[in-house]
Amino acid sequence: MNYDEALDYIYHTAKLGSKLGLQNITELLKRLGNPHTTFPTVHVAGTNGKGSVTAMTASMLHKAGYRVGMFVSPYLENFTERIQIGYQEIPREELAVLTREVKEQIERMVGDGFNHPTVFEVVTALGFLWFARQKVDIAVIEVGLGGRLDATNVILPLVSVITSISYDHTGILGSTLPEIAFEKGGIIKPGVPVVSYPQAEQAEKVLEELAKKHGCSYYPVSPNQVRERYSTFPEQCFDFSWRKETFKGLTISLAGKHQQLNAACALSCIMILKEMGFNISTEAIYSGLKHSRWPGRLEMARSNPSVLLDGAHNPSGAAALAEAVKLFFSDKEICLILGVLCDKDVENVTSILCSFADKVTVTMPDSPRSTPAEELARIAEKYHSDVLICPDFKKAIHHGIGWAQEGDNRMLVISGSLYLIGEAKAILKNEK
């Protein structure tokens, strides 16, 4: 099996549908020798900010000299982005070898009467197997969907981190914040410390009760722990307090004020790991934060003309993007290229993103779940008077760049779906 054949197998598995639950992944990992039990982990769940917190936590551990695995989803350009060690993606040939091994065990499972694992269960098994084979010192594991019944929830982490909770995947996770918080809080394990982003009161109450029920130390991040020094688009600087200690002048290169609180979550996790005995120097903390990267989120992909990418696909993510654009680019005339998946809150995402645009082009990500351009245009026209329909995303980018080049104060913003962002990065890279 080569890399392309491995991807074909994995993608074919996606056609079998998705089913939450831990029975199948538990059985598959058992047949693979329970690789997830051979290395310590940090588990990160939440609606928004999971990737950023995962990246910042992994970066600080990496700068401390640890061999760090990082499991994230989805990917933007290459499937191998999902499984990394020390910021190096799993080699394609190794992915192929592991996929063949996992496939053999799955065939035996199905033969023994078990359901075929879902695509995310297959990818999770691949990640855990790679980390075990490479003998990582620790792995930072991002939840795929929810938490309680997510395939990654077979791990027993050293620390559980829950980022901002808001509305997304409501058909699966529930339609109220307490219901969603219960699913996200499902990663809380007996006795395992819990770090939480500042939550809405309804969500906070659920998490606090779950932590108390499981006998966990609970560390809700407070905005009072963070004191901003300055915030520009390329860099933010702030102080962070933990117990009686204060880190002064920390910097991050992730835009948006919410990233300061995401950084506080990662820092809280690191401080707990330090108290557990991990050797993480102050220098590693400063350097790890400063060099953290999380592409596709408020990413300036091109400067002439300016092209900003952000995978805002739910209302809270869209609100964060809108806030950042109004804060940092109020002097710009903006064309929004918008593509949204039909299983998202299309109406609210569209209304929020249209609020900062001078003109809107609706398009379609390369996904069977994409909202048809004509349908998206009908929604966008409720909130904006200048809407162009361009289903071909490549043409939409070319049109947008042509428009942006006509004025020094013009900027292109591409958003609405992470699928769209991955395609945009590839198009912009190939057509410099």
C-alpha positions as CSV (number, residue, x, y, z in Angstrom):
1,M,0.0,0.0,0.0
2,N,1.4,3.4,-1.0
3,Y,0.3,6.9,0.3
4,D,-2.4,7.4,-2.3
5,E,-3.8,4.0,-1.7
6,A,-3.8,4.7,2.0
7,L,-5.8,7.9,1.5
8,D,-8.2,6.1,-0.8
9,Y,-8.8,3.6,1.9
10,I,-9.3,6.2,4.6
11,Y,-11.6,8.3,2.4
12,H,-13.6,5.2,1.4
13,T,-14.2,4.6,5.0
14,A,-15.8,8.1,5.2
15,K,-18.6,6.8,3.0
16,L,-19.6,4.4,5.7
17,G,-20.9,7.3,7.8
18,S,-20.1,8.6,11.2
19,K,-21.1,7.1,14.5
20,L,-20.1,8.5,17.9
21,G,-19.1,6.1,20.7
22,L,-16.1,4.4,22.1
23,Q,-16.8,0.7,21.6
24,N,-15.2,0.4,18.1
25,I,-12.1,2.5,18.8
26,T,-11.5,0.7,22.0
27,E,-11.6,-2.7,20.2
28,L,-9.4,-1.5,17.4
29,L,-6.8,0.0,19.7
30,K,-6.9,-3.2,21.8
31,R,-6.0,-5.2,18.6
32,L,-3.2,-2.8,17.9
33,G,-1.7,-3.2,21.4
34,N,-3.3,-0.2,23.1
35,P,-0.7,2.3,21.8
36,H,-2.5,5.2,23.5
37,T,-1.5,3.9,26.9
38,T,2.2,4.1,26.2
39,F,2.7,7.9,26.4
40,P,1.3,10.7,28.5
41,T,-1.2,13.1,27.0
42,V,-3.0,16.5,27.2
43,H,-6.6,16.4,25.9
44,V,-8.1,19.6,24.4
45,A,-11.9,20.0,23.7
46,G,-14.1,23.0,22.9
47,T,-16.0,24.7,20.2
48,N,-13.5,27.3,19.1
49,G,-9.8,27.6,20.0
50,K,-8.9,23.9,20.3
51,G,-6.3,24.1,17.5
52,S,-4.7,27.3,18.8
53,V,-4.5,25.9,22.4
54,T,-3.1,22.6,21.1
55,A,-0.5,24.4,19.0
56,M,0.6,26.7,21.8
57,T,0.8,23.9,24.4
58,A,2.8,21.7,22.0
59,S,5.1,24.5,21.1
60,M,6.0,25.3,24.7
61,L,6.7,21.6,25.4
62,H,8.7,21.3,22.2
63,K,10.9,24.3,23.2
64,A,11.4,22.6,26.6
65,G,13.1,19.8,24.8
66,Y,10.3,17.2,24.8
67,R,9.5,15.0,21.9
68,V,5.9,16.1,21.4
69,G,3.1,14.5,19.4
70,M,0.3,16.7,18.1
71,F,-3.0,15.3,16.8
72,V,-5.3,17.9,15.2
73,S,-8.3,18.0,12.8
74,P,-9.2,18.9,10.2
75,Y,-6.2,19.5,7.9
76,L,-5.9,22.4,5.5
77,E,-3.7,21.3,2.7
78,N,-2.1,17.9,3.4
79,F,-3.7,14.9,5.3
80,T,-0.4,14.4,7.1
81,E,-0.9,17.7,9.0
82,R,-3.2,15.8,11.3
83,I,-0.4,13.7,12.9
84,Q,2.8,15.6,13.8
85,I,5.8,15.1,16.0
86,G,8.0,18.1,16.8
87,Y,6.1,20.0,14.0
88,Q,7.1,17.4,11.5
89,E,4.2,15.7,9.7
90,I,4.1,12.0,9.6
91,P,6.0,10.9,6.5
92,R,3.7,9.7,3.7
93,E,5.4,6.3,3.4
94,E,5.0,5.7,7.1
95,L,1.3,6.6,7.0
96,A,0.9,4.0,4.2
97,V,2.7,1.3,6.3
98,L,0.5,2.1,9.4
99,T,-2.7,2.2,7.3
100,R,-2.0,-1.2,5.9
101,E,-1.5,-2.5,9.5
102,V,-4.7,-0.8,10.8
103,K,-6.7,-2.1,7.7
104,E,-5.7,-5.7,8.5
105,Q,-6.9,-5.4,12.1
106,I,-10.2,-3.7,10.9
107,E,-10.8,-6.6,8.5
108,R,-10.4,-9.0,11.4
109,M,-12.7,-6.9,13.6
110,V,-15.5,-6.8,10.9
111,G,-15.0,-10.6,10.4
112,D,-15.6,-11.0,14.2
113,G,-18.9,-9.1,14.0
114,F,-17.8,-5.6,15.0
115,N,-18.9,-2.5,13.1
116,H,-16.4,-1.0,10.7
117,P,-14.6,1.9,12.4
118,T,-15.5,5.4,11.2
119,V,-12.9,7.5,9.3
120,F,-12.1,9.5,12.4
121,E,-11.6,6.3,14.4
122,V,-9.2,5.1,11.7
123,V,-7.3,8.4,11.8
124,T,-7.2,8.4,15.6
125,A,-5.8,4.9,15.6
126,L,-3.1,5.9,13.1
127,G,-2.1,8.9,15.2
128,F,-1.9,6.9,18.5
129,L,0.1,4.1,16.7
130,W,2.6,6.6,15.2
131,F,3.1,8.4,18.5
132,A,3.7,5.1,20.3
133,R,6.1,3.7,17.7
134,Q,8.1,7.0,17.7
135,K,8.2,7.0,21.5
136,V,6.9,10.5,22.1
137,D,7.5,12.0,25.5
138,I,4.0,13.5,25.5
139,A,1.2,14.1,23.0
140,V,-1.3,17.0,22.8
141,I,-4.6,15.5,21.5
142,E,-7.3,17.7,20.0
143,V,-10.9,16.3,20.1
144,G,-12.5,15.8,16.7
145,L,-16.2,16.4,17.6
146,G,-17.8,16.9,21.1
147,G,-15.8,15.1,23.6
148,R,-17.7,12.5,25.6
149,L,-18.2,10.1,22.7
150,D,-15.3,11.3,20.5
151,A,-12.8,8.6,19.5
152,T,-9.9,10.4,21.2
153,N,-11.7,10.1,24.6
154,V,-10.2,6.7,25.2
155,I,-7.1,8.4,26.6
156,L,-6.4,9.1,30.3
157,P,-4.7,12.5,30.1
158,L,-2.5,14.4,32.6
159,V,-4.6,17.5,32.0
160,S,-7.9,18.2,30.3
161,V,-8.4,21.6,28.6
162,I,-11.8,22.9,27.5
163,T,-11.7,26.0,25.3
164,S,-14.5,28.3,24.4
165,I,-17.9,26.6,24.2
166,S,-20.6,27.9,21.9
167,Y,-23.1,26.7,19.3
168,D,-21.9,24.3,16.6
169,H,-22.9,20.7,15.6
170,T,-26.2,21.3,17.4
171,G,-27.8,18.4,15.7
172,I,-25.4,16.1,17.4
173,L,-24.2,17.8,20.6
174,G,-27.5,19.5,21.6
175,S,-29.2,22.8,21.0
176,T,-28.5,24.5,24.4
177,L,-25.2,25.6,26.0
178,P,-25.6,23.2,29.0
179,E,-26.1,20.3,26.6
180,I,-23.1,21.2,24.5
181,A,-21.0,21.8,27.6
182,F,-21.9,18.4,28.9
183,E,-20.7,16.8,25.7
184,K,-17.5,18.8,25.7
185,G,-17.0,18.2,29.4
186,G,-17.2,14.5,28.7
187,I,-13.4,14.5,28.5
188,I,-13.2,15.2,32.2
189,K,-11.8,12.1,33.9
190,P,-11.6,11.2,37.7
191,G,-8.8,13.1,39.4
192,V,-7.5,14.7,36.2
193,P,-7.0,18.5,36.5
194,V,-9.3,20.6,34.3
195,V,-8.4,24.0,32.7
196,S,-11.3,26.0,31.2
197,Y,-11.5,29.1,29.0
198,P,-13.8,31.8,30.5
199,Q,-17.2,30.4,29.6
200,A,-20.8,31.6,29.5
201,E,-22.4,31.1,32.9
202,Q,-24.6,28.2,31.8
203,A,-21.6,26.3,30.3
204,E,-19.4,27.2,33.3
205,K,-21.8,25.7,35.8
206,V,-21.9,22.3,33.9
207,L,-18.1,22.1,33.7
208,E,-17.7,23.0,37.4
209,E,-20.2,20.3,38.4
210,L,-18.6,17.7,36.2
211,A,-15.2,18.5,37.7
212,K,-16.6,18.3,41.2
213,K,-18.3,15.0,40.5
214,H,-15.1,13.5,39.2
215,G,-12.9,14.9,42.0
216,C,-10.9,17.1,39.7
217,S,-9.0,20.2,40.5
218,Y,-10.7,22.9,38.4
219,Y,-8.8,25.9,37.0
220,P,-11.2,28.3,35.2
221,V,-9.1,31.0,33.4
222,S,-10.0,34.5,34.5
223,P,-9.6,37.5,32.3
224,N,-8.0,39.0,35.4
225,Q,-5.0,36.7,34.8
226,V,-4.2,38.4,31.6
227,R,-3.1,42.1,31.3
228,E,-2.7,43.3,27.7
229,R,0.3,45.5,27.0
230,Y,-0.4,46.0,23.3
231,S,-2.2,44.3,20.5
232,T,-1.4,44.7,16.8
233,F,-2.4,42.4,14.0
234,P,1.0,40.6,13.7
235,E,1.8,40.5,17.4
236,Q,0.1,40.7,20.8
237,C,1.9,41.3,24.1
238,F,0.5,40.6,27.6
239,D,1.3,39.6,31.2
240,F,0.0,36.3,32.7
241,S,-0.5,35.5,36.3
242,W,-0.5,32.0,37.8
243,R,-0.9,31.7,41.6
244,K,1.8,34.1,42.9
245,E,3.9,34.1,39.7
246,T,3.6,36.6,36.9
247,F,5.1,36.2,33.4
248,K,5.6,39.7,32.0
249,G,5.8,40.7,28.4
250,L,4.7,37.3,26.8
251,T,4.2,37.6,23.0
252,I,2.1,35.7,20.5
253,S,1.9,35.9,16.8
254,L,-1.7,34.8,16.7
255,A,-4.2,37.6,15.9
256,G,-7.4,38.4,17.7
257,K,-7.9,39.3,21.4
258,H,-9.4,35.9,22.1
259,Q,-6.0,34.4,21.5
260,Q,-4.7,36.0,24.7
261,L,-7.3,33.9,26.6
262,N,-6.4,30.8,24.5
263,A,-2.8,31.4,25.5
264,A,-3.8,31.7,29.1
265,C,-5.4,28.2,28.8
266,A,-2.2,26.8,27.3
267,L,-0.1,28.5,30.0
268,S,-2.3,27.1,32.7
269,C,-1.9,23.6,31.3
270,I,1.9,24.1,31.2
271,M,2.0,25.3,34.8
272,I,0.1,22.3,35.9
273,L,2.5,20.0,34.0
274,K,5.4,21.8,35.7
275,E,3.8,21.1,39.1
276,M,3.6,17.5,38.0
277,G,7.4,17.4,37.4
278,F,7.8,18.4,33.8
279,N,11.0,20.4,33.3
280,I,9.7,23.5,31.4
281,S,11.9,26.6,31.7
282,T,10.7,30.1,31.7
283,E,12.7,30.6,28.4
284,A,10.8,27.7,26.8
285,I,7.5,29.2,27.8
286,Y,8.3,32.6,26.3
287,S,9.9,31.1,23.2
288,G,7.2,28.4,22.7
289,L,4.4,31.0,22.8
290,K,6.2,33.4,20.5
291,H,6.8,30.8,17.9
292,S,3.4,29.2,18.0
293,R,1.6,29.1,14.6
294,W,-1.9,28.0,13.7
295,P,-2.5,28.5,10.0
296,G,-5.9,29.4,8.5
297,R,-7.0,31.5,11.4
298,L,-6.6,35.2,10.9
299,E,-3.7,34.4,8.6
300,M,-2.5,37.1,6.3
301,A,-1.7,34.9,3.3
302,R,-0.6,37.6,1.0
303,S,0.3,41.3,1.4
304,N,0.1,42.7,-2.1
305,P,-2.8,42.8,-2.3
306,S,-3.7,41.9,1.2
307,V,-5.5,38.5,1.5
308,L,-6.7,37.4,4.9
309,L,-7.8,33.8,5.6
310,D,-9.9,32.7,8.5
311,G,-11.9,29.4,8.8
312,A,-14.7,31.0,10.8
313,H,-17.5,28.4,10.4
314,N,-19.8,29.1,13.4
315,P,-21.3,32.2,14.9
316,S,-18.7,32.7,17.6
317,G,-15.8,32.2,15.2
318,A,-17.4,34.6,12.7
319,A,-17.8,37.2,15.5
320,A,-14.1,36.9,16.4
321,L,-13.2,37.5,12.8
322,A,-15.5,40.5,12.5
323,E,-14.1,42.0,15.7
324,A,-10.5,41.6,14.4
325,V,-11.3,43.1,11.0
326,K,-13.0,46.1,12.5
327,L,-10.2,46.6,15.0
328,F,-7.2,46.2,12.7
329,F,-8.5,47.0,9.2
330,S,-11.1,49.7,9.7
331,D,-9.3,51.8,7.0
332,K,-9.7,49.0,4.4
333,E,-12.3,48.5,1.7
334,I,-13.1,44.8,2.0
335,C,-14.3,42.1,-0.4
336,L,-15.5,39.0,1.4
337,I,-15.3,35.7,-0.4
338,L,-17.8,33.4,1.5
339,G,-18.4,29.7,1.3
340,V,-20.3,27.8,4.0
341,L,-21.1,24.2,4.6
342,C,-24.9,23.5,4.7
343,D,-24.8,21.7,8.0
344,K,-23.5,24.8,9.8
345,D,-25.5,27.8,11.1
346,V,-25.4,29.4,7.6
347,E,-27.8,32.2,8.4
348,N,-26.0,33.6,11.4
349,V,-22.5,33.0,10.1
350,T,-23.4,34.8,6.9
351,S,-25.0,37.8,8.7
352,I,-22.0,38.3,10.9
353,L,-19.4,38.1,8.2
354,C,-21.4,40.3,5.8
355,S,-21.3,43.0,8.5
356,F,-17.7,44.1,7.8
357,A,-17.7,43.7,4.0
358,D,-18.0,46.4,1.3
359,K,-18.8,43.7,-1.2
360,V,-19.5,40.0,-1.0
361,T,-18.7,37.1,-3.4
362,V,-20.4,33.8,-2.6
363,T,-18.8,30.6,-3.7
364,M,-18.6,26.9,-2.8
365,P,-15.9,24.8,-1.1
366,D,-15.1,21.5,-2.7
367,S,-17.3,19.5,-0.5
368,P,-20.6,17.6,-1.0
369,R,-21.8,19.5,2.1
370,S,-21.3,22.9,0.6
371,T,-24.2,25.3,0.5
372,P,-25.1,25.9,-3.2
373,A,-23.9,29.4,-4.2
374,E,-27.3,30.5,-5.3
375,E,-28.8,29.5,-2.0
376,L,-26.0,31.2,-0.1
377,A,-26.5,34.4,-2.2
378,R,-30.2,34.5,-1.3
379,I,-29.2,34.5,2.4
380,A,-26.3,37.0,1.9
381,E,-28.6,39.4,0.1
382,K,-30.7,39.8,3.3
383,Y,-27.6,41.4,4.9
384,H,-25.7,43.0,2.0
385,S,-26.7,44.9,-1.2
386,D,-23.6,44.0,-3.2
387,V,-23.5,40.2,-3.7
388,L,-21.8,38.4,-6.6
389,I,-22.3,34.7,-7.3
390,C,-19.2,32.8,-8.4
391,P,-19.5,29.0,-7.7
392,D,-16.0,28.3,-9.1
393,F,-13.8,29.2,-6.1
394,K,-10.7,29.6,-8.2
395,K,-12.4,32.2,-10.4
396,A,-13.8,33.9,-7.3
397,I,-10.2,34.3,-5.9
398,H,-8.9,35.6,-9.3
399,H,-11.8,38.1,-9.4
400,G,-11.3,39.2,-5.8
401,I,-7.5,39.7,-6.3
402,G,-8.2,41.7,-9.4
403,W,-10.5,43.9,-7.5
404,A,-8.1,44.3,-4.6
405,Q,-5.3,45.3,-6.9
406,E,-7.2,48.3,-8.1
407,G,-6.7,50.3,-4.9
408,D,-4.1,50.5,-2.1
409,N,-6.7,50.4,0.6
410,R,-8.4,47.2,-0.6
411,M,-8.3,43.8,1.1
412,L,-9.7,40.4,0.4
413,V,-11.1,38.3,3.2
414,I,-11.8,34.6,2.6
415,S,-13.9,32.8,5.2
416,G,-16.9,30.6,6.1
417,S,-15.3,27.1,6.0
418,L,-12.0,25.5,6.8
419,Y,-12.4,23.5,3.6
420,L,-12.4,26.9,1.7
421,I,-9.2,28.0,3.5
422,G,-7.3,24.9,2.6
423,E,-8.2,25.3,-1.0
424,A,-7.3,29.0,-0.9
425,K,-3.9,28.3,0.5
426,A,-3.2,25.8,-2.3
427,I,-4.5,28.2,-5.0
428,L,-2.5,31.2,-3.7
429,K,0.6,29.1,-3.3
430,N,0.4,27.6,-6.9
431,E,-0.4,31.0,-8.5
432,K,2.1,33.4,-7.1
